[in-house]
């Protein structure tokens, strides 16, 4: 790059412009990355004032809020300070740090695609997506390939050229009832819908239960996909405080009374991101609060079948007010993009089907057909068991390698909630991991209240093998024992 190109300004100047070309990420993150890159390269000096936010927005042709968000991200990473009435400055004491050699890509196991782990030359080990680990069973994987081929070859011409009904044909709903049998016994087929994944289910349910401007509530930390759908529909999200057992029932009652939300969304089992699992008495208290205030519950039970011993779902305690979503992405395969939804009654099934018809229309017939086949012949349960077994092994690795008390997880969960020591901020720690070839998600992505903990979610299912997982955990353990300055982080 030419020395006079953007990002190559002299020290002390305020005409700095970030180099954000060729970055496949949100612009605000690209700007924050550019700030860090230019500090490390000496193109931004300690104490140097960054351009005013509106000036930079006009200079590079983006909106003001994107620059504001970028500067906020840079502050969270410990790169800059904001001074009221003066501007944003590179933090004092910052020095150009040595170039950090990117950790070599973790090797893919024989027979495993590197696409699963995110490992490839010049790329990160992407542990931001909470995907299930590959079961350690070549025979099972071969069974999946053969079964998919049989489903495709068995499709009749009308199946290939016709639209199925919204909510799924009866035989696929019956497969959903069969899959839910252990969690919701005696569930009538008429109360089951087939949707294009949990995200499609959330879109249909929130469209049914709320209107733009309405309020919905959820845990103080929650699934980012829920926040995204709520924002798309113009809904206001109110976070409810949590403890180690999940959503706080007393705080929930206060929120329900004050805000009168149209729905409560929660993840009672292996909560995302904290893995908190509501015990039976907590579930009863949450259900009682929702009943007393007449608020329907959207129960995301995507991890519900993973524990060998899981408490009954909220839909078993309060079927008349609960919309239960059982997505297959975490316990069978993200490829299927299929979720089974148990609704309170046939009337609600019609309403949700109408909302689905107006939004996502239908689940892919091919994916739903494969899901049906796997549920009926036991393949889905075999995959679930294989994922569960591998998750147990990886969780044991984490327990043995990470500092005691640093991570919260559950025996069969394949993500963990990493609490940071006081020496680290979540932004600094995430940047340190990224420099070593690992991407994780900070608590900001999950927060629905201003109180954001210094923590990250790490997905143990992303690495292709246990050995890859071990390598990642070693990096995490070493980082937790360091302070940012010793770790080579610019502060």
C-alpha positions in Angstrom: 0.0 0.0 0.0 1.2 3.5 -0.8 2.3 5.5 2.3 -0.3 8.2 1.5 -3.1 5.7 1.2 -5.8 5.7 4.0 -4.4 4.5 7.3 -0.9 5.6 6.4 -1.0 9.1 8.1 1.8 10.7 10.0 1.8 10.4 13.8 0.0 13.2 15.6 -2.4 14.0 12.7 -6.1 13.8 13.0 -6.7 13.1 9.3 -6.5 9.4 10.0 -8.7 7.3 7.8 -9.2 3.5 8.4 -8.3 1.0 5.8 -11.5 -1.0 5.6 -11.2 -2.5 2.1 -11.4 -6.2 1.5 -12.9 -7.0 5.0 -15.8 -9.5 5.1 -17.3 -8.3 8.4 -19.5 -5.5 9.7 -18.1 -2.1 9.0 -18.0 -1.0 12.7 -15.8 -4.1 13.5 -13.6 -3.4 10.5 -13.0 0.2 11.7 -12.2 -1.1 15.3 -9.8 -3.6 13.8 -8.2 -0.9 11.7 -7.6 1.2 14.9 -5.9 -1.7 16.5 -3.8 -2.5 13.4 -2.7 1.1 13.0 -1.7 1.3 16.7 0.4 -1.8 16.4 2.0 -0.6 13.2 2.8 2.9 14.7 0.4 4.8 12.4 -1.6 5.9 15.4 0.4 7.2 18.3 -0.3 7.2 22.1 -2.5 10.1 22.9 -3.3 10.8 19.3 -6.8 12.2 18.7 -9.0 10.3 16.3 -11.2 12.2 13.8 -14.6 13.4 15.2 -17.2 10.7 14.6 -19.3 12.8 12.1 -16.1 13.9 10.3 -15.0 10.3 9.8 -18.5 9.2 8.8 -18.5 11.9 6.0 -14.9 11.1 5.0 -15.6 7.4 4.3 -19.2 7.7 3.3 -21.0 5.8 6.1 -23.6 6.8 8.7 -22.7 8.4 12.0 -24.0 5.5 14.2 -21.6 3.0 12.5 -18.6 5.2 13.5 -20.0 5.7 17.0 -20.4 1.9 17.3 -16.9 1.4 16.0 -15.4 3.8 18.5 -17.4 2.1 21.3 -15.9 -1.3 20.2 -12.4 0.2 20.3 -13.0 1.5 23.8 -14.3 -2.0 24.9 -11.0 -3.4 23.5 -9.0 -1.0 25.6 -7.6 0.8 22.5 -9.0 4.3 23.0 -10.4 6.7 25.6 -13.3 9.1 25.1 -13.1 12.5 26.8 -16.3 14.5 27.1 -16.1 17.6 25.0 -12.7 16.8 23.6 -12.9 13.7 21.5 -11.6 10.1 21.3 -7.9 9.5 21.9 -5.5 6.5 21.6 -4.9 5.4 25.2 -1.8 6.8 26.9 1.0 4.3 27.2 0.2 2.5 24.0 3.3 1.4 22.1 3.6 -0.2 18.7 3.6 -3.9 19.6 5.5 -6.6 17.8 3.8 -8.5 15.0 2.1 -11.5 16.4 2.6 -14.7 14.4 -0.8 -16.2 13.6 -1.2 -19.6 15.1 -1.0 -22.2 12.3 -4.4 -23.6 11.3 -5.4 -26.5 13.4 -5.3 -29.7 11.3 -8.5 -31.4 10.1 -8.8 -35.0 11.1 -8.8 -37.6 8.3 -12.2 -37.8 6.8 -13.4 -34.6 8.4 -14.0 -31.4 6.4 -12.1 -28.3 7.5 -15.3 -26.4 6.7 -16.7 -27.7 9.9 -14.0 -26.3 12.1 -13.3 -23.1 10.2 -9.7 -24.1 9.9 -8.0 -23.2 6.6 -4.8 -21.5 5.6 -5.0 -17.9 6.6 -8.3 -18.2 8.5 -9.5 -18.3 12.0 -10.7 -21.2 14.1 -14.2 -19.8 14.2 -15.7 -20.7 17.6 -18.4 -18.1 17.4 -21.1 -20.4 15.8 -22.4 -22.8 18.4 -22.4 -25.9 16.2 -22.4 -29.5 17.4 -19.2 -31.6 17.4 -18.8 -34.3 14.8 -19.6 -37.7 16.4 -16.6 -39.9 16.6 -18.3 -42.6 14.5 -17.4 -43.2 10.8 -20.1 -45.8 10.6 -22.7 -43.3 11.7 -21.5 -40.7 9.2 -21.7 -43.2 6.4 -25.2 -44.1 7.5 -26.2 -40.4 7.1 -24.9 -40.3 3.6 -26.7 -43.4 2.5 -30.0 -42.4 4.2 -30.0 -39.0 2.5 -29.4 -40.6 -0.9 -32.3 -42.9 -0.3 -34.7 -40.1 0.6 -33.7 -38.1 -2.5 -34.1 -41.1 -4.8 -37.4 -42.0 -3.3 -39.1 -38.6 -4.1 -42.0 -38.7 -6.5 -42.3 -36.1 -9.2 -45.1 -34.2 -7.4 -42.9 -34.0 -4.4 -40.3 -32.2 -6.4 -42.6 -29.7 -8.1 -45.4 -28.9 -5.6 -45.5 -26.6 -2.6 -46.3 -28.4 0.7 -48.8 -26.7 3.1 -47.4 -24.2 5.6 -46.7 -25.9 8.9 -45.9 -29.2 7.0 -47.9 -32.1 5.7 -49.4 -34.4 8.3 -46.7 -37.2 8.0 -44.0 -34.7 8.8 -45.9 -33.2 11.7 -46.3 -36.8 13.0 -42.6 -37.2 12.8 -42.3 -34.1 14.9 -44.7 -35.5 17.5 -42.6 -38.7 17.6 -39.4 -36.7 18.1 -41.0 -34.7 21.0 -42.5 -37.9 22.6 -39.9 -38.1 25.3 -40.2 -34.4 26.2 -44.0 -34.0 25.6 -45.8 -37.3 25.8 -49.2 -37.7 24.1 -48.7 -34.6 21.9 -51.5 -34.5 19.2 -50.2 -34.1 15.7 -52.7 -31.2 15.3 -50.6 -29.2 17.7 -47.3 -29.7 15.9 -45.9 -27.5 13.1 -42.8 -27.9 10.9 -40.8 -24.7 10.5 -37.5 -23.8 8.7 -35.4 -23.9 11.8 -35.6 -22.1 15.1 -35.1 -18.8 13.4 -38.1 -19.4 11.2 -40.2 -20.5 14.2 -39.3 -17.3 16.1 -40.2 -15.1 13.1 -43.6 -16.8 12.8 -44.3 -16.8 16.6 -43.3 -13.2 17.2 -45.3 -12.1 14.1 -48.3 -14.0 15.6 -48.0 -12.7 19.2 -46.8 -9.1 18.9 -47.0 -6.0 16.7 -44.4 -3.3 16.0 -43.9 -1.2 19.1 -44.9 -4.0 21.5 -42.6 -5.3 24.3 -41.3 -8.8 24.7 -39.0 -10.0 27.5 -36.2 -12.5 27.8 -33.2 -13.3 29.9 -30.6 -10.6 30.6 -28.3 -12.6 28.3 -30.1 -14.3 25.4 -29.8 -15.9 22.0 -28.7 -13.2 19.5 -31.0 -14.6 16.9 -34.0 -13.7 19.1 -32.8 -10.1 19.4 -32.3 -9.9 15.6 -35.9 -11.1 14.9 -37.3 -8.8 17.5 -35.4 -5.8 16.0 -36.6 -6.7 12.5 -40.2 -6.7 13.7 -39.8 -3.4 15.6 -40.3 -5.0 19.0 -38.8 -3.6 22.2 -36.8 -6.2 24.2 -36.7 -6.0 28.0 -34.1 -8.2 29.8 -34.8 -10.0 33.0 -32.0 -10.5 35.6 -30.6 -14.1 35.9 -28.8 -16.2 38.4 -27.0 -19.5 38.2 -30.3 -21.3 37.7 -31.6 -19.0 34.9 -34.2 -16.3 34.8 -35.0 -14.9 38.2 -38.8 -15.5 38.9 -39.2 -12.5 41.3 -37.5 -10.2 38.8 -39.7 -11.7 36.1 -42.8 -10.9 38.0 -41.7 -7.3 38.3 -40.9 -7.0 34.6 -44.3 -8.6 33.7 -46.2 -6.2 35.9 -44.3 -3.1 34.8 -43.9 -3.7 31.0 -46.9 -6.0 30.2 -45.0 -7.8 27.5 -46.7 -9.7 24.7 -44.4 -12.8 25.2 -41.6 -14.2 27.3 -38.8 -15.9 25.4 -36.4 -18.2 27.3 -34.0 -21.1 27.0 -34.6 -23.3 30.1 -32.1 -26.0 29.2 -28.4 -25.3 28.5 -29.1 -21.6 28.2 -27.3 -19.8 25.5 -24.8 -18.4 26.4 -24.4 -19.4 30.0 -25.5 -23.1 29.9 -27.7 -22.4 33.0 -30.4 -25.1 33.3 -33.6 -24.3 35.3 -34.3 -26.9 38.0 -37.9 -28.1 38.3 -38.9 -25.6 41.1 -37.5 -22.7 39.0 -39.5 -23.8 36.0 -42.7 -24.0 38.1 -42.1 -20.5 39.4 -41.5 -19.1 35.9 -44.7 -20.8 34.6 -46.7 -19.5 37.6 -45.5 -15.9 36.9 -46.4 -16.1 33.2 -49.8 -17.6 34.0 -50.7 -15.0 36.6 -49.9 -12.2 34.1 -51.4 -13.8 31.1 -48.2 -13.8 29.1 -47.5 -16.6 26.6 -44.1 -18.3 26.8 -41.9 -19.1 23.8 -39.7 -21.9 25.0 -36.5 -22.5 23.0 -35.7 -26.2 23.7 -33.0 -26.5 21.0 -30.6 -28.2 23.5 -33.4 -30.0 25.5 -32.7 -33.5 24.2 -28.9 -33.4 24.8 -28.9 -33.9 28.6 -29.4 -37.5 29.6 -31.5 -36.3 32.6 -33.3 -33.0 31.7 -36.2 -31.5 33.7 -39.6 -31.5 32.0 -40.0 -28.6 29.5 -42.2 -25.6 30.4 -44.6 -26.8 27.7 -45.2 -29.9 29.9 -46.1 -27.7 32.9 -48.2 -25.1 31.0 -49.2 -26.4 27.6 -52.0 -23.9 27.3 -49.6 -20.9 27.2 -46.4 -22.3 25.9 -45.1 -22.4 22.3 -42.3 -25.0 22.4 -39.6 -24.9 19.8 -37.5 -28.1 19.2 -34.9 -27.2 16.6 -32.7 -30.0 15.2 -29.7 -27.8 14.5 -27.8 -28.6 17.8 -28.9 -32.1 18.5 -29.0 -33.6 14.9 -27.6 -31.3 12.2 -27.5 -27.6 11.3 -27.8 -28.6 7.7 -31.5 -29.6 8.0 -32.8 -26.2 9.2 -35.9 -27.9 10.6 -37.7 -27.2 13.9 -40.8 -28.8 15.3 -43.1 -26.4 17.2 -45.7 -27.5 19.7 -48.4 -24.9 20.0 -51.1 -24.7 22.7 -54.1 -25.8 20.5 -55.4 -26.2 17.0 -56.5 -22.6 16.8 -53.0 -21.3 17.6 -51.7 -23.8 15.0 -53.8 -22.1 12.3 -52.6 -18.6 13.4 -48.9 -19.6 13.4 -49.3 -21.4 10.1 -50.7 -18.3 8.6 -47.8 -16.2 9.9 -45.4 -18.7 8.5 -47.1 -18.6 5.1 -46.6 -14.8 5.1 -42.9 -14.9 6.2 -40.9 -18.0 5.4 -43.7 -20.0 3.7 -42.4 -23.5 4.6 -39.6 -25.6 5.6 -37.6 -27.1 2.8 -39.4 -30.3 1.7 -36.1 -32.0 1.2 -34.7 -31.1 4.6 -38.1 -31.9 6.3 -38.2 -35.3 4.4 -34.7 -36.2 5.6 -35.6 -35.2 9.1 -38.8 -37.3 9.0 -36.8 -40.3 7.7 -34.1 -39.9 10.4 -36.7 -39.6 13.2 -38.7 -42.6 12.1 -35.8 -45.0 11.6 -33.9 -43.9 14.7 -31.0 -42.2 12.9 -31.8 -38.8 14.5 -31.6 -40.3 18.0 -28.3 -42.0 17.0 -26.8 -38.7 15.8 -28.0 -37.0 19.0 -26.4 -39.7 21.1 -23.1 -39.4 19.1 -23.1 -35.6 19.6 -23.9 -36.0 23.3 -21.0 -38.5 23.8 -18.5 -36.2 22.0 -19.7 -33.2 23.9 -19.1 -35.1 27.2 -15.5 -35.8 26.1 -14.8 -32.2 25.1 -16.3 -30.8 28.2 -14.0 -33.1 30.2 -11.0 -31.7 28.3 -12.1 -28.2 29.2 -12.5 -29.1 32.9 -9.0 -30.6 33.0 -7.2 -27.8 31.1 -8.9 -24.5 32.1 -8.2 -22.8 35.4 -10.7 -24.0 38.1 -13.8 -21.8 38.2 -13.0 -20.0 35.0 -15.7 -21.6 32.8 -19.3 -22.5 33.3 -20.7 -25.4 31.3 -22.7 -28.6 31.7 -21.8 -32.3 31.2 -23.4 -32.7 27.8 -23.2 -29.1 26.6 -20.8 -28.2 23.8 -20.4 -24.5 24.6 -19.0 -22.9 27.7 -19.3 -19.5 29.3 -15.8 -18.1 30.1 -15.6 -15.6 32.9 -12.5 -13.4 32.7 -10.2 -12.4 35.6 -10.1 -8.7 36.5 -6.9 -8.1 34.5 -8.8 -8.6 31.2 -11.7 -6.9 29.5 -13.8 -9.0 27.1 -12.7 -6.9 24.1 -9.0 -7.3 25.0 -9.3 -11.0 25.5 -11.2 -11.5 22.3 -8.6 -9.5 20.4 -5.8 -11.6 22.0 -7.5 -14.8 20.9 -8.0 -13.5 17.4 -4.3 -12.7 17.1 -3.7 -16.4 17.9 -6.2 -17.7 15.3 -9.3 -18.2 17.5 -12.6 -16.3 17.2 -15.0 -16.3 20.2 -18.1 -14.2 21.0 -18.1 -11.5 23.8 -21.0 -11.0 26.1 -22.1 -7.9 24.2 -23.7 -10.1 21.5 -26.1 -11.6 24.1 -26.8 -8.7 26.4 -30.3 -7.2 26.7 -29.4 -4.9 29.7 -26.7 -2.4 30.2 -25.0 -4.7 32.7 -22.6 -6.7 30.4 -20.3 -9.2 32.2 -16.6 -9.6 31.3 -17.2 -12.9 29.7 -17.1 -14.8 26.3 -18.9 -17.8 24.9 -16.7 -20.5 23.4 -18.1 -23.2 21.2 -16.3 -26.6 21.8 -18.1 -28.1 18.8 -16.3 -26.0 16.2 -12.9 -27.9 16.2 -13.0 -30.9 14.0 -11.3 -33.3 16.5 -10.6 -33.6 20.2 -7.0 -32.9 19.6 -7.9 -29.6 17.9 -10.1 -28.9 20.9 -7.2 -29.6 23.2 -5.0 -27.1 21.3 -7.7 -24.4 21.5 -8.1 -25.0 25.3 -4.4 -24.7 25.8 -4.5 -21.2 24.2 -7.4 -20.2 26.4 -5.8 -21.5 29.6 -2.5 -19.7 28.8 -4.3 -16.5 28.1 -6.3 -16.6 31.3 -3.1 -16.8 33.3 -1.6 -13.7 31.6 -2.2 -10.0 32.0 -2.9 -8.0 28.9 0.5 -6.3 28.8 2.4 -9.6 29.2 0.2 -11.1 26.5 1.3 -8.5 24.0 -2.1 -6.8 23.9 -2.1 -3.1 23.1 -3.6 -1.3 26.1 
